Amino acid sequence: MVYLIWGIVMVVCFYSLAFGVTLWKQKNKPGSIVVILLSITSIILPYFTYVK
């Protein structure tokens, strides 16, 4: 079950990072920074809530 949770988290994180890079290329730097920070948070948050 733990591997399933981490797999889903990684897929969401990679998707969010790709969206952040797309925003960066479209010259939307503030939005890109926010999306990248949220994707980093999505990696850290499950560690404290689901996986102990």
Phi and psi restraints in degrees (value plus and minus 20) as a CYANA .aco file:
   2 VAL   PHI     -84.4   -44.4
   2 VAL   PSI     -58.4   -18.4
   3 TYR   PHI     -87.0   -47.0
   3 TYR   PSI     -55.3   -15.3
   4 LEU   PHI     -84.3   -44.3
   4 LEU   PSI     -64.3   -24.3
   5 ILE   PHI     -82.0   -42.0
   5 ILE   PSI     -67.6   -27.6
   6 TRP   PHI     -86.3   -46.3
   6 TRP   PSI     -53.8   -13.8
   7 GLY   PHI     -83.5   -43.5
   7 GLY   PSI     -64.5   -24.5
   8 ILE   PHI     -85.7   -45.7
   8 ILE   PSI     -60.4   -20.4
   9 VAL   PHI     -82.7   -42.7
   9 VAL   PSI     -61.6   -21.6
  10 MET   PHI     -86.7   -46.7
  10 MET   PSI     -58.6   -18.6
  11 VAL   PHI     -83.4   -43.4
  11 VAL   PSI     -64.8   -24.8
  12 VAL   PHI     -84.4   -44.4
  12 VAL   PSI     -59.5   -19.5
  13 CYS   PHI     -85.7   -45.7
  13 CYS   PSI     -65.8   -25.8
  14 PHE   PHI     -83.7   -43.7
  14 PHE   PSI     -58.9   -18.9
  15 TYR   PHI     -83.8   -43.8
  15 TYR   PSI     -63.0   -23.0
  16 SER   PHI     -86.9   -46.9
  16 SER   PSI     -60.2   -20.2
  17 LEU   PHI     -83.9   -43.9
  17 LEU   PSI     -60.0   -20.0
  18 ALA   PHI     -84.6   -44.6
  18 ALA   PSI     -58.2   -18.2
  19 PHE   PHI     -85.8   -45.8
  19 PHE   PSI     -59.2   -19.2
  20 GLY   PHI     -82.8   -42.8
  20 GLY   PSI     -60.7   -20.7
  21 VAL   PHI     -85.5   -45.5
  21 VAL   PSI     -58.7   -18.7
  22 THR   PHI     -82.8   -42.8
  22 THR   PSI     -62.7   -22.7
  23 LEU   PHI     -84.0   -44.0
  23 LEU   PSI     -57.7   -17.7
  24 TRP   PHI     -83.1   -43.1
  24 TRP   PSI     -60.9   -20.9
  25 LYS   PHI     -88.7   -48.7
  25 LYS   PSI     -45.6    -5.6
  26 GLN   PHI    -109.3   -69.3
  26 GLN   PSI      -5.7    34.3
  27 LYS   PHI      45.5    85.5
  27 LYS   PSI       8.8    48.8
  28 ASN   PHI    -127.8   -87.8
  28 ASN   PSI      53.6    93.6
  29 LYS   PHI     -88.2   -48.2
  29 LYS   PSI     -63.3   -23.3
  30 PRO   PHI     -82.6   -42.6
  30 PRO   PSI     -61.6   -21.6
  31 GLY   PHI     -84.9   -44.9
  31 GLY   PSI     -56.9   -16.9
  32 SER   PHI     -85.3   -45.3
  32 SER   PSI     -62.5   -22.5
  33 ILE   PHI     -83.3   -43.3
  33 ILE   PSI     -61.6   -21.6
  34 VAL   PHI     -84.2   -44.2
  34 VAL   PSI     -64.1   -24.1
  35 VAL   PHI     -84.9   -44.9
  35 VAL   PSI     -60.8   -20.8
  36 ILE   PHI     -86.5   -46.5
  36 ILE   PSI     -60.2   -20.2
  37 LEU   PHI     -84.8   -44.8
  37 LEU   PSI     -57.5   -17.5
  38 LEU   PHI     -86.9   -46.9
  38 LEU   PSI     -55.2   -15.2
  39 SER   PHI     -90.3   -50.3
  39 SER   PSI     -54.6   -14.6
  40 ILE   PHI     -86.3   -46.3
  40 ILE   PSI     -59.1   -19.1
  41 THR   PHI     -84.3   -44.3
  41 THR   PSI     -54.9   -14.9
  42 SER   PHI     -89.3   -49.3
  42 SER   PSI     -38.7     1.3
  43 ILE   PHI     -99.8   -59.8
  43 ILE   PSI     -60.8   -20.8
  44 ILE   PHI     -99.3   -59.3
  44 ILE   PSI     -58.3   -18.3
  45 LEU   PHI     -80.5   -40.5
  45 LEU   PSI     -65.5   -25.5
  46 PRO   PHI     -82.1   -42.1
  46 PRO   PSI     -46.0    -6.0
  47 TYR   PHI     -82.4   -42.4
  47 TYR   PSI     -57.6   -17.6
  48 PHE   PHI    -105.3   -65.3
  48 PHE   PSI     -44.5    -4.5
  49 THR   PHI    -118.6   -78.6
  49 THR   PSI     -67.1   -27.1
  50 TYR   PHI    -120.4   -80.4
  50 TYR   PSI     -60.5   -20.5
  51 VAL   PHI    -125.0   -85.0
  51 VAL   PSI      90.1   130.1
